[in-house]
Amino acid sequence: MSNTPVYKVIFYNRSQVYEIFAKAIYQSEMYGFIEVEEFVFGERSQLVVDPSEEKLKSEFNDVKRSYIPMQAIIRIDEVEKTGTSKISEVKSNDKIATLQFPNQNPKTDL
């Protein structure tokens, strides 16, 4: 195992699940966010190219640091080696717990 840990971060983004790899993650000073830095993607020398990984590479190409809301995080794992970053669609029949935000303008029946 190398001296620098690698983390697999899985999170929701719109109606998709992102799985990315990064060398640095930590709780942000902005309340409720996780900071992700030093993204790791597979080498371009591979014979087979995964379109979802290519989309992630282009999306995070010029990103120095990404702030992900804590409620969007599914899981964070420290792994020995990187895998393939990918995007998965959330299907309508998937059972996913969602966080209900409090109503900003409560209506009273008084």
C-alpha positions as CSV (number, residue, x, y, z in Angstrom):
1,M,0.0,0.0,0.0
2,S,1.3,3.4,-0.9
3,N,2.0,6.1,1.7
4,T,-0.7,8.4,0.3
5,P,-4.3,7.1,1.0
6,V,-6.8,7.1,-1.8
7,Y,-10.5,7.6,-1.1
8,K,-13.5,6.4,-3.0
9,V,-16.3,8.9,-2.6
10,I,-19.9,7.9,-3.7
11,F,-22.5,10.7,-3.7
12,Y,-25.8,11.8,-5.3
13,N,-25.7,14.5,-7.9
14,R,-29.1,15.4,-9.4
15,S,-30.6,12.0,-10.4
16,Q,-27.3,10.3,-10.7
17,V,-24.8,8.5,-8.4
18,Y,-21.2,9.6,-8.8
19,E,-18.3,7.4,-7.8
20,I,-15.0,9.2,-7.8
21,F,-11.5,8.7,-6.4
22,A,-9.5,11.4,-4.6
23,K,-6.3,11.7,-2.5
24,A,-7.7,14.4,-0.1
25,I,-11.1,14.7,1.6
26,Y,-12.0,16.5,4.8
27,Q,-14.9,18.3,6.5
28,S,-15.2,21.8,5.2
29,E,-15.2,25.0,7.2
30,M,-18.5,25.7,5.4
31,Y,-21.0,23.9,7.6
32,G,-22.6,20.8,6.0
33,F,-20.0,20.2,3.2
34,I,-17.2,17.8,2.5
35,E,-14.2,19.1,0.6
36,V,-12.7,16.8,-2.1
37,E,-9.3,17.5,-3.7
38,E,-6.7,15.8,-5.9
39,F,-9.1,13.8,-8.0
40,V,-7.6,10.5,-9.4
41,F,-8.7,9.1,-12.8
42,G,-7.6,6.1,-14.8
43,E,-4.8,6.3,-17.3
44,R,-5.8,7.2,-20.9
45,S,-3.5,4.4,-22.1
46,Q,-6.3,1.8,-21.5
47,L,-7.6,0.1,-24.5
48,V,-11.3,0.3,-23.4
49,V,-12.6,3.8,-22.6
50,D,-15.6,4.1,-20.2
51,P,-17.8,7.0,-21.4
52,S,-19.0,7.8,-17.8
53,E,-15.4,8.1,-16.6
54,E,-14.6,10.4,-19.6
55,K,-17.6,12.5,-18.6
56,L,-16.3,12.8,-15.1
57,K,-12.8,13.7,-16.3
58,S,-14.2,16.5,-18.3
59,E,-16.5,17.7,-15.6
60,F,-13.7,17.8,-13.0
61,N,-11.0,18.8,-15.4
62,D,-10.3,22.3,-14.1
63,V,-11.7,21.8,-10.6
64,K,-9.2,22.3,-7.8
65,R,-11.6,21.5,-5.0
66,S,-15.2,20.3,-4.9
67,Y,-17.6,21.0,-2.0
68,I,-20.2,18.2,-1.7
69,P,-23.2,18.5,0.7
70,M,-23.0,16.0,3.5
71,Q,-26.6,14.8,2.8
72,A,-25.5,13.9,-0.8
73,I,-22.7,11.6,0.5
74,I,-23.6,7.9,0.3
75,R,-20.3,6.5,1.4
76,I,-16.6,7.2,1.7
77,D,-14.0,4.4,1.7
78,E,-10.2,4.4,2.0
79,V,-9.0,2.0,-0.7
80,E,-5.6,0.5,-1.6
81,K,-5.8,1.3,-5.3
82,T,-8.0,3.4,-7.5
83,G,-10.8,1.9,-9.6
84,T,-12.8,3.2,-12.5
85,S,-14.8,6.4,-11.7
86,K,-18.3,6.1,-13.0
87,I,-21.8,7.7,-13.1
88,S,-24.9,5.6,-12.5
89,E,-28.5,6.6,-13.1
90,V,-30.9,6.3,-10.2
91,K,-33.8,4.3,-11.5
92,S,-37.4,5.3,-10.6
93,N,-38.0,1.9,-8.8
94,D,-34.8,2.2,-6.6
95,K,-35.6,2.8,-3.0
96,I,-33.6,5.7,-1.8
97,A,-34.1,7.5,1.4
98,T,-34.4,11.2,0.9
99,L,-34.0,14.0,3.4
100,Q,-37.1,16.2,3.7
101,F,-36.2,19.8,4.2
102,P,-38.4,21.8,6.6
103,N,-41.0,24.0,5.0
104,Q,-39.7,27.6,4.8
105,N,-43.2,29.1,4.8
106,P,-45.4,27.0,7.1
107,K,-49.1,27.6,6.6
108,T,-51.2,27.6,9.7
109,D,-54.8,26.7,9.9
110,L,-55.7,29.2,12.7
